[in-house]
Amino acid sequence: MNTSDYKLIRVLIEGLCVLSCDMYTEQMWGECKCRKQHTCVITGDRINKGSCCFRPITNGYNRYHRISLRGMCWLKTLFNRK
């Protein structure tokens, strides 16, 4: 798993999280349905069109990044180990 760039800061509500990454200290990510095929930036898994995933709520450099549900579960697991 490629978790070096993204870390979970907190879960605001179900489907809305705050993550940190290299370029941004804190950034909100929301659950959405993919409108086209993507690759998860955490797991490398393919995210098919119509599948649920997380995306940044931003217009920044990583606006096209997506995290699969499996990838977000992995980040939550790492967060809960603290």
Wavefront OBJ file of the C-alpha trace (Angstrom):
o trace
v 0.000 0.000 0.000
v 1.231 3.476 -0.898
v 0.328 5.419 2.245
v 3.403 7.654 2.326
v 1.603 10.583 0.660
v -1.777 10.439 2.401
v -2.649 10.292 6.095
v -6.066 10.372 7.716
v -6.436 13.304 10.135
v -10.068 12.810 11.201
v -13.462 11.542 10.080
v -16.005 14.358 10.106
v -19.061 12.262 9.281
v -19.562 9.010 7.415
v -18.357 9.654 3.879
v -16.416 12.842 4.678
v -12.815 12.771 5.936
v -9.902 15.135 6.372
v -6.624 13.877 4.917
v -3.166 15.364 4.733
v -0.844 14.881 1.806
v 2.480 16.282 0.639
v 1.198 19.475 -0.973
v -1.643 20.269 1.462
v -1.673 20.106 5.247
v -5.388 19.307 5.509
v -7.868 18.611 2.753
v -11.445 17.352 2.839
v -12.271 14.210 0.877
v -15.821 13.089 0.194
v -17.384 9.844 -0.933
v -18.621 9.860 -4.515
v -19.377 7.629 -7.485
v -16.691 7.496 -10.149
v -17.790 8.956 -13.459
v -14.920 7.213 -15.244
v -12.316 4.579 -14.479
v -9.546 5.609 -12.050
v -6.685 4.020 -10.154
v -6.615 4.233 -6.351
v -3.649 6.343 -5.179
v -3.331 4.184 -2.038
v -3.797 0.589 -3.209
v -3.204 0.848 -6.952
v -6.517 -0.984 -7.489
v -8.659 -0.095 -10.459
v -11.813 1.834 -9.550
v -14.495 1.119 -12.129
v -16.969 3.654 -13.443
v -19.990 3.788 -11.120
v -18.098 2.426 -8.098
v -17.991 4.314 -4.810
v -14.699 5.978 -3.911
v -13.337 9.107 -2.249
v -12.177 12.251 -4.026
v -10.699 15.532 -2.797
v -13.056 18.452 -2.459
v -10.685 20.874 -4.138
v -9.529 22.266 -7.403
v -5.870 21.667 -6.544
v -3.206 19.581 -8.224
v -4.676 16.309 -6.930
v -8.285 16.952 -7.978
v -8.225 13.841 -10.168
v -6.891 11.534 -7.435
v -9.245 8.882 -6.130
v -9.095 6.541 -3.140
v -11.011 3.268 -3.257
v -13.166 2.152 -0.339
v -10.505 -0.470 0.425
v -7.818 2.222 0.444
v -9.836 4.430 2.805
v -10.410 1.453 5.130
v -6.628 0.958 5.162
v -6.068 4.625 6.092
v -8.673 4.328 8.858
v -6.912 1.208 10.176
v -3.586 3.068 10.330
v -5.300 6.029 12.021
v -6.873 3.802 14.698
v -3.486 2.259 15.549
v -2.282 5.566 17.011
l 1 2 3 4 5 6 7 8 9 10 11 12 13 14 15 16 17 18 19 20 21 22 23 24 25 26 27 28 29 30 31 32 33 34 35 36 37 38 39 40 41 42 43 44 45 46 47 48 49 50 51 52 53 54 55 56 57 58 59 60 61 62 63 64 65 66 67 68 69 70 71 72 73 74 75 76 77 78 79 80 81 82
